[in-house]
Amino acid sequence: MKDPVTAVTGITYDRESIEQWLLKSKNCMCPVSMQPLPRSSEFLIPNHTLLRLIHAWCLANEAKRVDQILTSVIPLDKTHVQKLVRDLEVPHLYQSVLERMIVLATESERNRMCMVEEGVTKTMVMLINKSFKEGKTTCLEEVIKILRLLWNTQTMAHSNMQPLIGDFIKSLTWILKLKVDNNVKLVNKAMPLLKSTIEVYDSNRLGSLNIEFFREMVTVLRKKKSLSQPAIKSALHVLIETCPLGRNRTKIVEAGAVKELIEIELEKPENKNITELVFNLLAHLCSCVEGRKQFLLHAAGIAMTSKRILRVSHATDDRAIHIFALIAKYSGSNEVVREMLRVGAVSKLCMVMQADCASYLKEKARDIVRLHSKVWNSSPCIHVYLLTRDQR
């Protein structure tokens, strides 16, 4: 315990632990006695006697390398937070207040809860929107850091935040293309925020995003070597989330996403989750004519997809075979069909039919092979399959 407090049931807990329990508990019960507890932390009484005993024990065991526990003398309250928010309007205090907020938000969950309750999240969103409109980057990194520390999906989904989200998405997109020294750091911090914002925004409005937005997402993918994996994954999530809405699928293809997705896989990402996201998005994009066209224009598209089957995960197999099904059914020209044979895609489909895969995947692979059997029946791998297939 660092900050012992006693609940109305008479049980003493560490302040941060019991506050987290009260925040997450549905029925708000005392963990020990199972009696009802008020959700507000105002009903938690500091246990000064136990705190003195803890400090005395730490001091007595200092020789055993027991660190002294430091407890905040004055816990953060709403009056203090309100003053900090007001001080942001004073130009010469702006940076120091933001730095103080970072310290407080880093300190404890209790502080973060208090700051969220007093609207600091909304204030940070408004500051980022203001920076975008004025074209200023002063302390932008600090504001983003506070927002990430305080991020709460429920808060962003709240009705009074929705009118700000449209401008906030534009502001975060603006941050992605800033030509400043700390651009990489800003992009790494802004992308997870953009992903979380997209997830709570009105889907009808997401269907009207402009192509410039998608070009910036593709630019993030293009910078895969310099950006963090969470930033790349966030960009992929954003594209997957927005892809089915309106004309977004076509816009994503026009922005050059198909090529970049294939290029990501050609560099063999170590994180299999990235591969799963790449194939998920590719399957979405190949469901339209433009997407399949771009996929087939890339010299390594079919070969790369074939190589990933049975090597990464069930989810990747599912999406990769779905891509081949779309290609074979809607874009299966003689040239494409022969390339699938030449680069080993047909052999891999036959392997799927005999491997320990889900039955629906085997059936899907079988349908693809049957679709162009007249062209592929001279292939040795087809003959082997016909001789060894399960007659059932």
N, C-alpha and C positions, 0 to 999 in steps of 0.2 A: 504493500500500500504506500502511495505517495501522498494522498490527500484523503484521509478517512472521514466519512460522513455517515450519520445515523439516519435511517429511514424511520417513518412513523411507526413501523412495526417493531422498532427497537433493535434491528439488526444493523451492524456497521459494515460498510462496503468502501472500496476505493471509489472516489468520486467519478472518475472517467469510466470505470467499468460499469457502475450502476446506471450512469446516464446513458451509456450505449444500450444497456439492457432495456431501459424505459423507452428509448427511441424505437427499438426494433420489436419489442414485445407487443403482441396483439392485444392481450388481455390485461397487461400492465399489473402483473402480480409480483409479490416479493419472492425472489428465487428460493429462499429458505422456508419461509412460513406459508407461502402460497396465498397470503392475504392480499387484498387489493391495495395498490399504491397509487398516489397521485402521479400523473405523468410529468408534472412540472418539477424541475430541479430545485425550485424555491423551498420545497418541503424537506430537503435534505439538510440536516443540521451538522455543521462541522464538529468532529469529535476531537477536541483540543487535547484531552487527556491522553488518548491513544497516539495522537501526533507527537506529543512530547516523549512518550515511551519509545516510539519508532526512532526519533532523532537521537535519544539517549543510547539506544541499542546500536545505531549506526556509529555513533561516536566511540562507544566502548569497543567496537569491533573494527575500528579504523586500521589497526595493525594487520588485520586479516584481509586488507584491501577491500573493505566494504565502503562504498561511496556514500557520502552524506546525501540524504534525499532533500532536494530543494523544492519547497512548495510555494506557489504563488501566494503572497500575503493578501492581495486583493484580487479575487477572481474577476474575469471580464464580465461586465454587465452591459445592458442595452444603452445606458446613458453614455458610457465610454465609447461604445461603437457609434452612436449617433453623433458624438462630438468629432470623431475621426472622419465620418462622412462629410460633416459640415466643413472641416478643415481642408478637404480636398478642393474646395472652391477658392482657397487662398493660394495664389501661384507659388510663393516662396516656400510653402509648406508641403506642396504636392508630392514631391519625391519622398520626403521623410515620412509622410503619412502612409504612403504605399509600402515603404519598407517596414514600418511598424505593423501594418496589417499582415504582411507576409510572416513576420515573427509570430504574431498572435495566432494566425491560422495554422502555422506549423506546430505550435505548442501543444494543442490538445483538440480532441473531438468536441469537447464542451465549447471551446472558443469558436470553432467552426459553426456549430449549431447556433450560437448566439449571433454570429455575424450574418448567417443566412436568414435568421428570423427578423433581423433588422434591415434586410433589403440590400446587403452589400453585393450580392450576386447581381441584382438588377442594376445597381450603380456601376459595377464593372462593365456590364454589357453596354450601358449608355456611354461610358467613357470610350470604349472601343469604337462604337458607332460615331461618336464625336470626332475621334482621331481620324476616321475614314473620311468624314465630310469635310474636315479642315485640312486633310492631307498632312497631319503632324504625327510624328512617331515618338514623341517624348514619353519616356517611361512605359512604352508599349509592352515591353517584355515583363515588367513588374505587374502590370494590370492582368496580363494573360496568366501569369503564375498564380495570382490570387484567385482568379476565376476558376482555374483548374483545381486548386485546393478546396474551393467551396462548391464545386460542381454538384448539382443535385438534379436528377432527371425530373423529379416531381415538381421542383421549383420552376424549371424551364417550361414544363408542360402547363403550368398554371395560366389561367386566362389572362392575367395582367401582364404576362411576359410575351404572349403570342404576337401582339402588335410590333414588338421590337425584333422578333426573330428574322423577318425578311431582310431588314437592314443589317442585322448581325451577320447573316450569311454573306451578304455583299462585303461587309467589313473584313471578315475572315478571308474571303477570296482575295481582297485587296492586299492583305498582309502576305499572302503566299507569293505575290509577285513584287514585293518591295525590294528595291536594289539598295540594300544596306549591308553593313559589315556582318551583322548578326542574323542574316536572312535564314541560314540553315537552322539556327537555334529557334527562330520565330516559327518557321514552318513545322518543325518537329513538335512544338507546343501547340500550334494552332490547329493542326490536322485532327488530333483526337477531339478537340472542342467542336470542330465542324461536323465530325461524324456524329457526336452526341446530339448536336443541334438538329441535324437532318432527321434523326430518329424521332424527335418530338414535334416536328413541324407539320403543318396541315398538308396532307398528301395531294390535295387539289392544287395547292400553290407550287408544290415541288414539280408538278407536271409542266409548269411553264418556265422552268429555268432556261436561261439562254445558253447558247453554244460556248460563249466565253467562259462560263463557269466550268464546263466540261473540259475545255482546253487547259484550264489551270489544273484540273485533276489529272489529266494526262501528263502535264508537265511535271507534276509531283512524281508520277510513275517513272518518267524519263530520268529523274534525278535519283534513282534507286541506290546508286553507289554512295552518294553523299548523305542521304537522309536515313533516319532511324527506321527499323522495321515497324514499330508502332505507327509511324507516319504513313508508310507504304500501305500497311494493312487498313488504316483509316481511310485512305483514298479509295482502296478497293471496296470497302464497305459502303462508302458514299455512292459509288457508281452502281453497286448492286442494289442499294436501297432505292435509288432514283430511276434505274433503268426501265422498269415496267410501266412507268407513268407517262402519259401524254406521248409526245414525239421524242422523248429523251433517248430511247434506244438508237434512233437514227442520228441524233445529235452526238451521242457518244462515239458512234462509228465515224462520223465526219470529223470528230476531234482527233482521230488517229489512235483510239484506244486499242484496237485489235492488234496492230503491229507491236505496241509497247507491251501488251500482255504476253505475246509470244516471245519477245525479247527477254522479258523477266524470266520466263521458264528456260530459255536457252542458256541462261547463266546459272541454272541449277540452284535455286534458293534452298538453303538448309532448312528453313522453316516450312514444314509440310502444310501448315495452315495457310500460308501465302499461296502455295500451289492449289489448294482446294478453292480459295477465293478466286484465283485467276481462272480456273476451269469453270467455276460457277458463272462468272461474268461472261466468259467466252461462249458458254452455252446459251446465255440470254441473247448475246449479240448475233450469234449464228442463226437465230430464229427469224432474222429478217434478211432480205436479199442482199442489202448493202454489206451487212456483217459477214455473210458467207463469201461474198466477192472479195472483201479485204483479207479474209482468212486464207483464201486460196491464192491470192496474189503474193502472199509471203512464202518464199521458197521452202521454209522449214515448218510451216504450219501443220501439215499432215504428219510429217515425220516426228515432230516434237510431241504431238498428241498421242501418236502410237507408242512412243517410247515411255510415256508416263503411265500407260495402262498396266495394271498389276504390279506397280512399283511403289506407289505412294499410299493410297488409302481407298477404302470402298467409295467414299464420296467422290474422289477424283475419277475412279473407274466409271461411276455412274454418269458424271458430266461428260467425260471424254467419249464414251460410247454414244451418248446423246448427240454430241457434236457430229460424230461420224454418221449417225442415223439421219440427221438433218442434211448433211452434205450429200450422202448417197441418194436420198429421196428427192431433194429439190435441186441439187447442183451436180448431179452425177453424170457429167459429160464423159465421153470415152477417155479424154486426156486425164481427167480427175480420177476416174476409176482405175486406169492403168498406173497412175502415180501411187494410189493407195496400195496396189500390189507391189510396185517396185520398192517402196520405202518400208515395207513390212507391216503395214496396217492390216492387211487381210490375214497374214499369219497370226498377228496378235489377236484378232477377232476369233480365229479358230482356237487359239490358246484359251481365250475366255470361255468358250463353249465346253472345254474339257477341264478347266481349273475349278478350284473350290470356291465358286462365286455364287451369289444369289441367283435363284432360278430365273428371275425376271431379266437379269443382265445377260444370262446365257441366251434367253429367248430373243432379246433385242439384238445381240450379236448375230444370232442365227438368221434373223430377218434381214439384216444388212447383207450377209453373205448370199442369201437366196436372191435378193433384189438384183444383184449383178453377177449371178452364177454363170451366165453365158459367156461373160468376158473372163471370169476368173477360173473357169473349170479346167483350164490347162495348167494351172499352178500346182506344183508338187504338194504344197501345204493343204490344198483343198482335197486332193486324193487321199492324203494321210487322214484327214478328218473323216472323210466318208467311210474309210475302212475301220476306224476306231471309235466312231461315235456310239453313244448309248442308244440301242435300238428301241428302248422304252419311250 
